[in-house]
Structure formats: structure tokens, C-alpha cells
């Protein structure tokens, strides 16, 4: 059974840092893309950052220069280092794991971890 589990959320003051981790287990195929999304109250879920199997990364404009995504392929784990946090970064952060095979695609989500940034 596939599991995607996030950790590392919490409460931090503006200007502080947090590191999120996401571990995927039970996936037998190579993972194409791992990413982080977030959803603030009353807003749609949005992409924060993604990292592809070759190491290429993609960031939302709002987090460029502050957040860094990385992955450990051997552990099927993705990380999000968040620095210089702002109150507008407050949201539930979700991990996404995307697997593409010759037969079909698989899209897995974690349950989310709350990040709260106080002003």
C-alpha cells in the first residue's frame, strides 16, 4: 500500500525557518516528480515547488529565493527548506508524488502538514 507522509510543519515567527519532509513508501516504480503544494483558508491549492527525476526544479514566484526543494531518490523522500517565512506562507502544505508508467500515471498525495507563520 502506498503511503505519503509529511512532517516538519509547525508555528514559527515571521523571518524564521522550517524544513518539511515527505517520505513515500510502497511505490514500486521510479518516481518522476515530487512536489509541495499549499492551500490557505479560502484559497485554491497552489504549487509551491517541484523537483523532477533529473534534478530540475520549479518554484512559485512567491517563494523563489526563500524556499529550496531537494530529494533523496534512494529514500523516496522530498524536502522543502523554507527560510525568511512570511505570514502569507501560512497554509496546509501537501506533498505530491507523481509516477508515470507505460500503462498509466499515478498521482499520490499526503494528508498535509500545517505551517503557521505569525507576524
TADADA-V826283 format. One record per helix or strand of 3 or more residues. SS is the DSSP state (h for helix, s for strand). FROM is the first residue (numbers start at 1). TO is the last residue. If there is no record, write none. Layout:
# TADADA-V826283
[[SS;FROM;TO] [SS;FROM;TO]]
This chain:
# TADADA-V826283
[[s;3;7] [s;10;13] [s;18;25] [s;33;39] [s;46;52] [s;57;59] [h;61;63] [s;67;72] [h;73;75] [s;77;82] [h;87;89] [s;91;100] [s;105;109] [s;113;118]]
